[in-house]
Amino acid sequence: MSNSLPLNKQPVDSLKGVGKQTSERLSRINITSIQDLLFHLPLRYQNRTTVTPIGALRDGLEVVVEGTVLACDTVTGRRRSLLCRIGDQTGITSLRFFYFSNAQKNMLQKGNRIRCFGEVRRGASGLEFYHPEYSLINHNDHGNGAIDLADRLTPVYPLTEGISQNKLRQLAAQAVKMLANTSLLADLLPKPCQNTNDKFSMAETLAFLHAPPVHQISEQEIRMLEQKCHPLQQRLALEELTAHQLSLLQLRKQIRSNRAKSLPQDNKLTKQFLQQLPFQLTPAQKRVAHEIGADLADNKPMLRLIQGDVGSGKTVVAAMAALQAVAGGQQVALMAPTEILAEQHLKNFQHWMAPLKLNIARLTGKQKAKERQSQQHILDKGIAQIAIGTHALFQKGVSFRSLGLVIIDEQHRFGVHQRLALLEKGAEQGLTPHQLIMTATPIPRTLTMCAYADLDCSIIDELPPGRKPVETLLISEQKRNQVIDRVRNACNTGTQVYWVCTLIEESEALQCQAAEATMELLSSALPELRIGLIHGRLTSGAKAEIMHQFKIGAIQLLVATTVIEVGVDVENASLMIIENPERLGLAQLHQLRGRVGRGKTQSYCVLMYASPLSENSRQRLTVMRETNDGFKIAEKDLKLRGPGDVLGTRQTGIAVFKIADLERDSELIPQAQNCAKSIIHDRPELLNPLLERWLGNQQSYGKV
């Protein structure tokens, strides 16, 4: 194959040592071209450039040492091993091998000089190296790999099964040599987008980052490389963030280029609805409702995200959007991630829409065939104006007469293809439905700018009047009896209580067992109370009945798993106990806490933790005690856990970054946004090469 081809056009099997099997293994980590290999950067580096005195060794260091073999013997204990003691003028350390041969033992004879590299760990004989790489100095036999002092930092790459570090280093070194011909790898960021200190070409940047020349850089630069904040790493992060922005902006442009049904903002249904509400909308609700209404009146598809903290009244705003669509002769689909949340929405909409004589269809995964068929029929014929359900809404067999608005609640819990499939139900009529996405999980601004760059964002940033902030208490499980007394007192005063059981594992079966055991314990301790149990393994009908009993007050204490995280609205519930809160993320804890404090009574959330708490857990739970601001909590969660976990899934696309880190590189995001807009406007020919370089076959992940 000609070496004059750009590196993104040269397959990785054109490198020496890459056959069919190696090529297939590399493809598992998205390396199919030489360009892919070059952008598969080291996770970290090893410093093999200097010899460290044995007396300076510390637990956890990765170092090169030299010494004389003082003794080498087979030792027995829990495991048989070869223990080799070596020393220099500053001290003595040990090399330990659990897998060894007689030839190896003979080579490590007393008096031989040895150089080795590995991680220092504290062992039975003090500081030890376990299975280090080593070689004999001034000797023809090189042990398990010659250890020559390097003049560059040694890269440590992300791997896949069947590909070793040495193999990947050899292949990367071949690819880096090809960078000498800089014309094979394009610089894709226009000069105005680059930082003023970007003196290196892209080829020079990659050559440096694969093997930094340690004697040409300072100690500070080495630390920056370790922390991934070196200017050359930042240059690549900026380019990657720009490509990500371009992907979402292109998606927005693509959807907005379609036609949607224009839905008049001023209509009788919405006016009737507002007149019958027993409360006034907050200024924030009015503002967001107006923004949505203006979008729906346009003949371009709306793409809007509503963020609102728990209890801020997003559902009422969504209902107003639905009525605007129905008044315009269109159907509405509202999709929720769980049956409990779908049922909650169904009850709210039925209550609000009954005086307006609207028909609402219900579609969930656990419906009986006959009921499902009847619901599908009234949707297909246009008899039902609104459909509420779970993922069942977008499955085969479900069709709409004229789907004009799709509302997705807690959208990050759905996969990309699920959301697209529902959108396509409306495209069958030649028009693209408007999209309204809601979340009660406050999303840090950094994530909003990245994960939802294709959406307009509205925030309902105030709670209805009369709501009191929930007071949060941290109590050790050693005081369980006091907590049980508190539950008894709360129920005796007429209020209701949630008791939430959590487990580290996301195993529904184990969570149910924990809830059942807690139910038995509380039933024994509080025989006078009416106690209910709800978990994910109950049928949808059983869950709905238990929630109904709790809502009407027939159940005083509800023992539950995290299945009640969203969608449960019981105004009389004013106390929540969460067991082992240290096992959950802050965003999930905040969601759970939002199930109380929905009435006008002062409410409390007791976080009953297992002692002793780690410092990290104490810090996280203290945040919960100090603030009810979901956005502050989300920012802290992002710092502690990362973006994929904050949004609750890795299906959203935000966890596919190769180099960029949304928390560490947050200051680059506005620059990346400006750069993406500049490329679309002034240099559109760069768009596809950037998407191909950074996203490859993942370009569709943002299609929501």
Helices and strands as residue ranges (DSSP letters): G 7-9, G 12-14, H 20-27, H 34-38, E 44-46, G 54-56, E 62-75, E 81-88, E 91-97, H 102-107, E 113-123, E 126-130, E 133-136, E 154-156, H 165-177, G 178-180, G 182-184, G 191-193, H 202-210, G 214-216, H 219-226, H 231-256, H 268-276, H 283-296, E 303-308, H 314-327, E 331-335, H 339-353, G 354-356, E 360-363, H 369-380, E 386-389, G 391-394, E 403-409, G 411-413, H 416-427, E 434-439, H 445-451, E 456-460, E 471-476, G 477-479, H 480-492, E 496-500, H 508-525, E 531-534, H 540-551, E 557-560, G 562-564, E 573-579, G 581-583, H 586-593, E 604-609, H 615-626, H 630-641, H 643-646, G 666-668, H 669-682, G 684-686, H 687-694, G 696-698
